[in-house]
Amino acid sequence: MAETDEGVTREDADAIQPGTVMALVAMGLGVFVIANDFTALNVALPAIEQDFNVDVGTAQWVINGYALVFGVLIVTGGNIDVNIVSRIIDRGLVGDGRLARLMVKVRDRPGQLAHLTERVASKGANVLEIAHRRAFADISVGDVEIVMHLETRGREHVEEIIALLAEDGLTVEEDA
């Protein structure tokens, strides 16, 4: 197994995530249901004609109207605000553990941030954002709380990172 610079095997990096598989299954199921729905309507067309005492043209108009309403709902439903879509995706990533926010207490000394980010990088996580909290954190004067937003491979990966930092004697809390 070849490892990348971050210590992640190529197979892990290229693996399809379970959430991606579920999304594809849901989309495939949706397409199947739509196709099945229209097939059932067309199969039921003779019974519709007979029960409602209408001709083929009128029954076909009902099916076309149904398809038109269905299409309009899909098109207008796809007109959702991009910022809302981004928030929905972010919440899903947080729920899956793919985005995490860790609060880590370290000594307020030169090199502590470099050590912290090196340890996180050694586990293959991507640091998206870092903030230092001194005045607003409930910590001693000689400490600093570092808030890290991380991109990870999932919940287990976050737990590995927390365990690694705890082994270094750091106090770590995850903001869920």
Z-matrix of the N, CA and C atoms (Angstrom, degrees):
N
C 1 1.453
C 2 1.524 1 109.49
N 3 1.303 2 116.33 1 120.88
C 4 1.454 3 120.65 2 178.77
C 5 1.519 4 109.45 3 -81.50
N 6 1.341 5 116.04 4 136.55
C 7 1.454 6 120.35 5 178.83
C 8 1.513 7 110.03 6 -103.48
N 9 1.337 8 115.78 7 145.76
C 10 1.454 9 121.25 8 175.81
C 11 1.519 10 108.52 9 -84.64
N 12 1.330 11 117.52 10 -179.74
C 13 1.462 12 121.67 11 179.86
C 14 1.522 13 112.01 12 -61.11
N 15 1.308 14 118.32 13 -27.40
C 16 1.464 15 122.05 14 -177.13
C 17 1.521 16 112.46 15 -87.33
N 18 1.313 17 119.90 16 1.89
C 19 1.446 18 122.17 17 -180.00
C 20 1.518 19 113.41 18 84.13
N 21 1.313 20 117.39 19 12.24
C 22 1.458 21 122.41 20 -179.87
C 23 1.522 22 107.76 21 -100.20
N 24 1.305 23 116.59 22 133.83
C 25 1.464 24 118.68 23 178.41
C 26 1.517 25 109.64 24 -69.98
N 27 1.299 26 116.06 25 152.20
C 28 1.469 27 121.65 26 -179.66
C 29 1.525 28 110.12 27 -61.41
N 30 1.332 29 116.98 28 -35.75
C 31 1.461 30 120.74 29 -179.89
C 32 1.529 31 110.59 30 -64.55
N 33 1.370 32 116.93 31 -39.68
C 34 1.469 33 120.25 32 177.92
C 35 1.524 34 111.16 33 -65.80
N 36 1.334 35 115.74 34 -41.68
C 37 1.458 36 119.96 35 -178.08
C 38 1.518 37 111.57 36 -66.73
N 39 1.339 38 117.61 37 -34.29
C 40 1.460 39 121.81 38 -177.58
C 41 1.523 40 113.19 39 -90.54
N 42 1.325 41 118.01 40 -4.75
C 43 1.468 42 121.35 41 -176.18
C 44 1.524 43 110.71 42 -67.07
N 45 1.324 44 116.21 43 142.72
C 46 1.462 45 121.53 44 176.24
C 47 1.521 46 107.58 45 -77.76
N 48 1.311 47 116.21 46 128.64
C 49 1.456 48 121.63 47 -178.76
C 50 1.528 49 110.27 48 -73.84
N 51 1.345 50 117.73 49 148.47
C 52 1.470 51 120.84 50 -179.79
C 53 1.532 52 112.85 51 -58.29
N 54 1.323 53 117.60 52 -35.69
C 55 1.464 54 120.68 53 178.93
C 56 1.522 55 111.88 54 -63.78
N 57 1.331 56 116.69 55 -35.84
C 58 1.462 57 121.45 56 178.47
C 59 1.522 58 109.94 57 -67.04
N 60 1.311 59 116.35 58 -42.02
C 61 1.465 60 120.65 59 179.11
C 62 1.525 61 110.03 60 -62.93
N 63 1.342 62 116.61 61 -43.34
C 64 1.466 63 119.95 62 -179.86
C 65 1.528 64 111.15 63 -64.22
N 66 1.328 65 117.63 64 -39.06
C 67 1.460 66 120.74 65 178.53
C 68 1.530 67 110.39 66 -63.79
N 69 1.321 68 117.34 67 -42.26
C 70 1.460 69 120.72 68 178.30
C 71 1.525 70 111.40 69 -65.47
N 72 1.322 71 116.89 70 -40.20
C 73 1.467 72 120.52 71 177.46
C 74 1.526 73 109.91 72 -63.30
N 75 1.336 74 117.85 73 -43.60
C 76 1.467 75 121.31 74 179.62
C 77 1.526 76 111.14 75 -62.92
N 78 1.343 77 116.59 76 -42.48
C 79 1.464 78 119.46 77 178.94
C 80 1.527 79 111.00 78 -65.38
N 81 1.319 80 116.51 79 -42.65
C 82 1.462 81 120.28 80 178.02
C 83 1.511 82 111.90 81 -62.43
N 84 1.326 83 116.31 82 -41.37
C 85 1.459 84 120.84 83 177.59
C 86 1.532 85 110.68 84 -63.90
N 87 1.338 86 116.27 85 -39.69
C 88 1.463 87 120.14 86 177.73
C 89 1.517 88 112.14 87 -61.80
N 90 1.330 89 116.80 88 -44.63
C 91 1.468 90 120.91 89 178.35
C 92 1.532 91 109.84 90 -62.77
N 93 1.328 92 116.66 91 -41.70
C 94 1.468 93 120.42 92 178.67
C 95 1.529 94 111.03 93 -61.99
N 96 1.324 95 117.24 94 -43.84
C 97 1.470 96 120.92 95 -178.92
C 98 1.525 97 110.32 96 -64.03
N 99 1.331 98 116.67 97 -41.75
C 100 1.467 99 120.03 98 179.23
C 101 1.532 100 110.27 99 -63.23
N 102 1.325 101 116.92 100 -47.98
C 103 1.466 102 120.42 101 179.92
C 104 1.526 103 110.68 102 -62.52
N 105 1.311 104 116.87 103 -41.24
C 106 1.462 105 121.67 104 179.02
C 107 1.531 106 110.68 105 -64.73
N 108 1.319 107 115.92 106 -39.33
C 109 1.462 108 120.63 107 -179.83
C 110 1.535 109 111.29 108 -61.84
N 111 1.327 110 116.31 109 -48.76
C 112 1.468 111 119.43 110 -179.53
C 113 1.531 112 111.81 111 -69.61
N 114 1.319 113 116.85 112 -33.90
C 115 1.467 114 119.91 113 176.28
C 116 1.524 115 110.18 114 -64.32
N 117 1.326 116 116.32 115 -43.78
C 118 1.464 117 120.21 116 179.48
C 119 1.525 118 111.09 117 -63.27
N 120 1.325 119 116.98 118 -38.82
C 121 1.467 120 119.72 119 177.83
C 122 1.526 121 110.94 120 -62.69
N 123 1.326 122 116.29 121 -44.42
C 124 1.461 123 119.46 122 -179.43
C 125 1.527 124 112.13 123 -68.19
N 126 1.325 125 117.73 124 -34.77
C 127 1.459 126 120.83 125 176.53
C 128 1.531 127 109.87 126 -67.72
N 129 1.326 128 115.67 127 -35.56
C 130 1.465 129 119.98 128 -177.77
C 131 1.530 130 112.53 129 -82.69
N 132 1.322 131 117.26 130 -2.49
C 133 1.461 132 121.44 131 -176.90
C 134 1.533 133 113.52 132 -53.28
N 135 1.325 134 120.40 133 -46.59
C 136 1.467 135 118.95 134 178.83
C 137 1.537 136 112.72 135 -61.90
N 138 1.328 137 116.42 136 -38.15
C 139 1.470 138 119.06 137 178.83
C 140 1.521 139 110.76 138 -68.77
N 141 1.322 140 116.92 139 -35.87
C 142 1.470 141 120.86 140 177.79
C 143 1.528 142 109.57 141 -63.86
N 144 1.339 143 115.72 142 -44.27
C 145 1.463 144 120.38 143 178.54
C 146 1.531 145 110.74 144 -57.95
N 147 1.313 146 115.21 145 -46.02
C 148 1.466 147 120.02 146 -176.16
C 149 1.528 148 111.44 147 -70.16
N 150 1.339 149 117.57 148 -47.22
C 151 1.467 150 121.16 149 -176.71
C 152 1.524 151 112.68 150 -65.30
N 153 1.327 152 116.74 151 -37.63
C 154 1.469 153 119.66 152 -177.78
C 155 1.523 154 112.82 153 -98.92
N 156 1.339 155 115.62 154 1.45
C 157 1.460 156 121.34 155 177.84
C 158 1.533 157 111.68 156 54.03
N 159 1.360 158 114.38 157 53.39
C 160 1.464 159 120.83 158 178.83
C 161 1.523 160 108.59 159 -125.43
N 162 1.337 161 115.62 160 164.34
C 163 1.460 162 118.89 161 177.61
C 164 1.538 163 110.43 162 -87.36
N 165 1.330 164 115.36 163 174.44
C 166 1.472 165 121.11 164 -176.64
C 167 1.521 166 110.95 165 -60.46
N 168 1.317 167 117.50 166 -41.21
C 169 1.469 168 121.49 167 -178.40
C 170 1.514 169 112.25 168 -60.10
N 171 1.325 170 117.11 169 -44.65
C 172 1.463 171 121.21 170 -179.55
C 173 1.529 172 110.35 171 -65.88
N 174 1.323 173 117.71 172 -43.64
C 175 1.467 174 121.08 173 178.77
C 176 1.528 175 110.69 174 -63.22
N 177 1.345 176 115.39 175 -38.07
C 178 1.467 177 118.92 176 179.33
C 179 1.525 178 110.36 177 -66.89
N 180 1.335 179 117.65 178 -35.30
C 181 1.463 180 120.83 179 176.34
C 182 1.523 181 111.25 180 -62.89
N 183 1.317 182 116.91 181 -36.54
C 184 1.471 183 120.32 182 177.88
C 185 1.534 184 109.65 183 -63.17
N 186 1.320 185 116.61 184 -43.61
C 187 1.470 186 120.15 185 179.30
C 188 1.529 187 110.40 186 -66.60
N 189 1.336 188 117.30 187 -41.01
C 190 1.466 189 120.06 188 177.75
C 191 1.528 190 111.08 189 -63.70
N 192 1.330 191 116.99 190 -39.62
C 193 1.468 192 120.84 191 176.57
C 194 1.521 193 111.16 192 -62.28
N 195 1.311 194 115.50 193 -41.70
C 196 1.452 195 120.89 194 177.51
C 197 1.529 196 110.43 195 -60.47
N 198 1.331 197 116.69 196 -45.75
C 199 1.466 198 121.25 197 179.11
C 200 1.521 199 110.89 198 -63.74
N 201 1.321 200 117.63 199 -38.92
C 202 1.458 201 122.05 200 179.90
C 203 1.529 202 110.97 201 -64.75
N 204 1.322 203 117.00 202 -46.54
C 205 1.468 204 120.56 203 178.54
C 206 1.524 205 109.75 204 -62.16
N 207 1.308 206 116.99 205 -43.14
C 208 1.462 207 121.65 206 178.74
C 209 1.528 208 110.61 207 -59.21
N 210 1.335 209 116.78 208 -46.70
C 211 1.462 210 121.41 209 179.26
C 212 1.514 211 112.69 210 -63.59
N 213 1.334 212 117.30 211 -41.62
C 214 1.469 213 121.13 212 178.61
C 215 1.527 214 110.20 213 -61.95
N 216 1.324 215 116.80 214 -42.53
C 217 1.461 216 120.02 215 179.41
C 218 1.525 217 111.45 216 -63.12
N 219 1.326 218 117.54 217 -39.14
C 220 1.465 219 120.20 218 178.92
C 221 1.525 220 110.59 219 -67.26
N 222 1.330 221 117.26 220 -45.59
C 223 1.462 222 120.76 221 -177.88
C 224 1.524 223 111.14 222 -64.42
N 225 1.327 224 117.69 223 -46.05
C 226 1.463 225 119.46 224 -179.20
C 227 1.522 226 111.21 225 -72.15
N 228 1.315 227 117.75 226 -30.12
C 229 1.457 228 120.45 227 175.85
C 230 1.513 229 111.59 228 -68.19
N 231 1.310 230 117.87 229 -26.68
C 232 1.456 231 122.16 230 177.65
C 233 1.511 232 112.42 231 -80.76
N 234 1.323 233 117.18 232 -1.51
C 235 1.454 234 122.40 233 -178.68
C 236 1.523 235 111.35 234 -92.97
N 237 1.306 236 117.51 235 32.95
C 238 1.462 237 122.36 236 -176.82
C 239 1.525 238 109.76 237 -79.98
N 240 1.307 239 116.84 238 151.28
C 241 1.460 240 123.40 239 -178.98
C 242 1.536 241 110.24 240 -62.11
N 243 1.320 242 116.72 241 132.86
C 244 1.458 243 122.23 242 -177.20
C 245 1.527 244 111.29 243 -62.01
N 246 1.326 245 117.39 244 -36.77
C 247 1.465 246 119.86 245 179.20
C 248 1.525 247 111.46 246 -64.00
N 249 1.322 248 116.63 247 -37.05
C 250 1.465 249 119.87 248 178.13
C 251 1.525 250 109.66 249 -67.97
N 252 1.321 251 117.07 250 -41.51
C 253 1.468 252 120.57 251 177.30
C 254 1.529 253 109.47 252 -60.12
N 255 1.329 254 117.42 253 -42.70
C 256 1.462 255 121.53 254 178.93
C 257 1.525 256 111.12 255 -60.81
N 258 1.318 257 117.31 256 -43.11
C 259 1.475 258 120.79 257 178.46
C 260 1.521 259 111.24 258 -63.77
N 261 1.325 260 116.32 259 -41.11
C 262 1.468 261 120.34 260 179.20
C 263 1.530 262 109.94 261 -62.91
N 264 1.326 263 116.41 262 -44.56
C 265 1.466 264 120.52 263 179.50
C 266 1.526 265 110.39 264 -63.46
N 267 1.339 266 116.96 265 -45.22
C 268 1.465 267 120.33 266 179.72
C 269 1.525 268 111.38 267 -59.91
N 270 1.322 269 117.04 268 -42.67
C 271 1.469 270 119.63 269 179.03
C 272 1.527 271 110.91 270 -63.95
N 273 1.323 272 116.62 271 -37.76
C 274 1.456 273 119.98 272 176.54
C 275 1.524 274 111.56 273 -64.71
N 276 1.348 275 116.72 274 -41.09
C 277 1.460 276 120.63 275 178.38
C 278 1.529 277 111.19 276 -65.24
N 279 1.337 278 116.72 277 -38.97
C 280 1.467 279 120.19 278 176.53
C 281 1.522 280 109.80 279 -64.54
N 282 1.311 281 117.11 280 -43.62
C 283 1.462 282 121.32 281 179.61
C 284 1.518 283 112.50 282 -61.54
N 285 1.330 284 117.08 283 -34.90
C 286 1.470 285 121.64 284 179.04
C 287 1.521 286 112.71 285 -83.36
N 288 1.349 287 116.51 286 -6.60
C 289 1.456 288 119.60 287 -176.90
C 290 1.517 289 112.86 288 81.97
N 291 1.314 290 117.62 289 9.46
C 292 1.476 291 120.57 290 -179.98
C 293 1.527 292 111.40 291 -79.01
N 294 1.340 293 117.67 292 -21.95
C 295 1.463 294 123.64 293 170.48
C 296 1.518 295 106.45 294 -121.60
N 297 1.318 296 116.41 295 134.33
C 298 1.463 297 120.19 296 -179.56
C 299 1.519 298 109.33 297 -139.67
N 300 1.330 299 115.05 298 150.51
C 301 1.460 300 121.00 299 174.06
C 302 1.518 301 107.30 300 -122.12
N 303 1.330 302 115.36 301 118.06
C 304 1.451 303 121.50 302 179.95
C 305 1.523 304 109.77 303 -112.68
N 306 1.332 305 115.86 304 137.68
C 307 1.454 306 121.91 305 172.62
C 308 1.524 307 106.49 306 -107.59
N 309 1.334 308 116.09 307 118.86
C 310 1.461 309 121.84 308 -174.87
C 311 1.526 310 108.34 309 -121.17
N 312 1.340 311 115.82 310 125.81
C 313 1.467 312 120.72 311 176.96
C 314 1.517 313 108.51 312 -92.36
N 315 1.342 314 115.71 313 125.60
C 316 1.464 315 121.71 314 178.14
C 317 1.529 316 108.52 315 -132.94
N 318 1.334 317 116.53 316 163.98
C 319 1.457 318 121.26 317 173.69
C 320 1.523 319 107.75 318 -66.71
N 321 1.324 320 116.78 319 143.03
C 322 1.464 321 121.64 320 179.73
C 323 1.526 322 108.78 321 -84.56
N 324 1.334 323 114.54 322 73.97
C 325 1.465 324 122.96 323 -176.95
C 326 1.532 325 109.01 324 -133.07
N 327 1.345 326 116.43 325 151.80
C 328 1.466 327 119.21 326 175.71
C 329 1.524 328 111.66 327 -58.18
N 330 1.329 329 116.30 328 138.02
C 331 1.455 330 122.64 329 176.28
C 332 1.516 331 114.78 330 93.71
N 333 1.339 332 118.37 331 -12.31
C 334 1.458 333 120.58 332 -178.48
C 335 1.528 334 111.98 333 -67.74
N 336 1.331 335 116.94 334 -39.98
C 337 1.464 336 120.14 335 178.40
C 338 1.532 337 110.33 336 -65.90
N 339 1.336 338 116.46 337 -41.30
C 340 1.471 339 120.52 338 178.90
C 341 1.519 340 110.18 339 -62.29
N 342 1.328 341 116.94 340 -42.66
C 343 1.473 342 120.69 341 178.72
C 344 1.526 343 110.55 342 -62.99
N 345 1.318 344 116.24 343 -44.47
C 346 1.466 345 121.17 344 -178.95
C 347 1.529 346 111.16 345 -61.25
N 348 1.324 347 116.88 346 -48.80
C 349 1.468 348 119.41 347 -178.37
C 350 1.530 349 111.51 348 -68.06
N 351 1.342 350 117.22 349 -31.58
C 352 1.466 351 119.87 350 176.75
C 353 1.523 352 110.23 351 -65.40
N 354 1.326 353 117.73 352 -41.18
C 355 1.467 354 121.52 353 179.25
C 356 1.524 355 110.87 354 -65.30
N 357 1.333 356 116.60 355 -41.46
C 358 1.468 357 120.54 356 178.91
C 359 1.527 358 109.52 357 -65.83
N 360 1.325 359 116.97 358 -42.84
C 361 1.469 360 121.40 359 179.13
C 362 1.526 361 111.08 360 -64.35
N 363 1.325 362 117.82 361 -32.64
C 364 1.459 363 120.17 362 -179.85
C 365 1.525 364 111.93 363 -64.02
N 366 1.322 365 116.74 364 -21.97
C 367 1.467 366 121.63 365 177.36
C 368 1.536 367 112.03 366 -93.16
N 369 1.344 368 116.72 367 -2.35
C 370 1.457 369 119.55 368 175.65
C 371 1.514 370 115.03 369 86.67
N 372 1.329 371 118.05 370 15.07
C 373 1.465 372 120.13 371 177.26
C 374 1.526 373 109.61 372 -87.17
N 375 1.322 374 116.16 373 152.56
C 376 1.445 375 122.26 374 178.99
C 377 1.519 376 108.88 375 -103.95
N 378 1.332 377 117.47 376 125.15
C 379 1.464 378 122.01 377 178.65
C 380 1.525 379 107.86 378 -84.31
N 381 1.325 380 116.04 379 117.63
C 382 1.463 381 121.19 380 179.83
C 383 1.523 382 112.38 381 -91.29
N 384 1.327 383 116.31 382 -34.54
C 385 1.462 384 120.15 383 -175.69
C 386 1.523 385 108.70 384 -158.46
N 387 1.342 386 115.36 385 145.16
C 388 1.464 387 120.98 386 176.45
C 389 1.516 388 108.59 387 -134.95
N 390 1.326 389 116.09 388 139.10
C 391 1.470 390 121.70 389 175.26
C 392 1.521 391 108.40 390 -137.03
N 393 1.335 392 115.76 391 141.36
C 394 1.460 393 121.57 392 175.13
C 395 1.523 394 108.12 393 -98.74
N 396 1.329 395 115.45 394 132.08
C 397 1.468 396 119.59 395 176.17
C 398 1.525 397 108.06 396 -120.56
N 399 1.311 398 114.83 397 115.62
C 400 1.462 399 119.87 398 177.99
C 401 1.519 400 110.01 399 -112.60
N 402 1.302 401 117.11 400 -55.50
C 403 1.465 402 121.59 401 -173.16
C 404 1.527 403 112.85 402 -75.33
N 405 1.315 404 118.40 403 -31.93
C 406 1.463 405 121.32 404 -173.22
C 407 1.522 406 113.74 405 -101.21
N 408 1.301 407 117.46 406 3.67
C 409 1.462 408 120.92 407 -179.99
C 410 1.521 409 109.53 408 -99.65
N 411 1.312 410 116.63 409 151.46
C 412 1.462 411 122.48 410 178.65
C 413 1.530 412 108.28 411 -88.58
N 414 1.349 413 115.08 412 74.95
C 415 1.462 414 121.25 413 -176.09
C 416 1.520 415 109.09 414 -138.42
N 417 1.354 416 115.71 415 167.43
C 418 1.463 417 119.42 416 178.03
C 419 1.526 418 109.85 417 -74.41
N 420 1.328 419 115.37 418 166.53
C 421 1.459 420 121.08 419 -175.47
C 422 1.531 421 112.09 420 -63.42
N 423 1.316 422 118.51 421 -31.54
C 424 1.462 423 121.52 422 -177.17
C 425 1.512 424 113.99 423 -86.33
N 426 1.325 425 117.61 424 3.19
C 427 1.462 426 121.65 425 -178.67
C 428 1.522 427 110.58 426 -112.81
N 429 1.321 428 114.69 427 166.87
C 430 1.454 429 122.25 428 172.82
C 431 1.524 430 107.23 429 -138.96
N 432 1.313 431 115.76 430 143.30
C 433 1.463 432 119.41 431 174.70
C 434 1.517 433 107.41 432 -99.97
N 435 1.319 434 115.11 433 124.81
C 436 1.462 435 120.70 434 178.89
C 437 1.521 436 107.64 435 -104.77
N 438 1.320 437 115.24 436 122.96
C 439 1.460 438 121.44 437 178.39
C 440 1.518 439 106.96 438 -99.55
N 441 1.324 440 115.30 439 120.19
C 442 1.465 441 120.82 440 -176.83
C 443 1.525 442 110.14 441 -117.48
N 444 1.313 443 116.78 442 128.65
C 445 1.463 444 121.89 443 170.88
C 446 1.521 445 105.98 444 -98.61
N 447 1.335 446 115.44 445 121.48
C 448 1.457 447 120.84 446 -174.69
C 449 1.516 448 111.76 447 -119.59
N 450 1.313 449 115.01 448 147.04
C 451 1.456 450 122.53 449 170.20
C 452 1.525 451 106.02 450 -104.05
N 453 1.331 452 116.27 451 122.10
C 454 1.466 453 120.96 452 -173.79
C 455 1.528 454 110.00 453 -126.98
N 456 1.337 455 114.96 454 -179.62
C 457 1.460 456 120.79 455 178.40
C 458 1.520 457 112.33 456 -90.33
N 459 1.317 458 118.35 457 -6.39
C 460 1.461 459 120.28 458 179.39
C 461 1.513 460 111.71 459 149.12
N 462 1.315 461 115.22 460 -177.04
C 463 1.468 462 122.53 461 -175.40
C 464 1.531 463 111.85 462 -58.00
N 465 1.323 464 118.16 463 -44.78
C 466 1.464 465 120.75 464 -179.68
C 467 1.524 466 111.37 465 -62.40
N 468 1.318 467 116.48 466 -36.84
C 469 1.464 468 121.17 467 178.98
C 470 1.523 469 110.31 468 -64.28
N 471 1.332 470 117.14 469 -41.94
C 472 1.471 471 121.50 470 177.99
C 473 1.529 472 109.15 471 -61.03
N 474 1.318 473 117.02 472 -44.57
C 475 1.469 474 120.94 473 179.92
C 476 1.531 475 111.53 474 -62.83
N 477 1.338 476 117.10 475 -37.00
C 478 1.470 477 120.52 476 176.09
C 479 1.521 478 111.01 477 -62.96
N 480 1.326 479 116.72 478 -42.28
C 481 1.466 480 121.21 479 -179.77
C 482 1.527 481 110.18 480 -64.76
N 483 1.324 482 116.88 481 -45.05
C 484 1.468 483 120.92 482 179.39
C 485 1.527 484 109.96 483 -61.03
N 486 1.329 485 116.73 484 -43.44
C 487 1.468 486 120.38 485 179.54
C 488 1.529 487 110.92 486 -62.96
N 489 1.319 488 117.73 487 -42.00
C 490 1.459 489 121.73 488 179.36
C 491 1.524 490 110.75 489 -61.58
N 492 1.335 491 117.07 490 -44.76
C 493 1.458 492 120.42 491 -179.44
C 494 1.526 493 111.29 492 -68.66
N 495 1.327 494 116.76 493 -35.81
C 496 1.469 495 120.61 494 177.31
C 497 1.539 496 110.38 495 -65.77
N 498 1.339 497 116.89 496 -35.98
C 499 1.468 498 120.53 497 175.36
C 500 1.518 499 112.03 498 -60.28
N 501 1.335 500 116.78 499 -30.11
C 502 1.462 501 121.88 500 177.64
C 503 1.520 502 111.77 501 -80.31
N 504 1.335 503 117.36 502 1.04
C 505 1.462 504 121.05 503 178.14
C 506 1.525 505 113.50 504 85.43
N 507 1.312 506 117.47 505 14.65
C 508 1.456 507 121.21 506 -179.86
C 509 1.523 508 110.42 507 -90.42
N 510 1.321 509 115.68 508 146.86
C 511 1.461 510 121.05 509 175.12
C 512 1.515 511 107.51 510 -90.38
N 513 1.348 512 115.71 511 120.06
C 514 1.463 513 121.70 512 -174.71
C 515 1.522 514 109.40 513 -124.34
N 516 1.327 515 115.59 514 132.10
C 517 1.462 516 121.05 515 173.16
C 518 1.517 517 107.68 516 -127.26
N 519 1.323 518 115.78 517 140.09
C 520 1.457 519 120.07 518 175.37
C 521 1.513 520 108.47 519 -100.70
N 522 1.329 521 115.58 520 131.17
C 523 1.462 522 121.36 521 176.24
C 524 1.516 523 107.03 522 -89.48
N 525 1.331 524 115.68 523 107.04
C 526 1.479 525 119.88 524 -175.25
C 527 1.489 526 112.47 525 -88.60
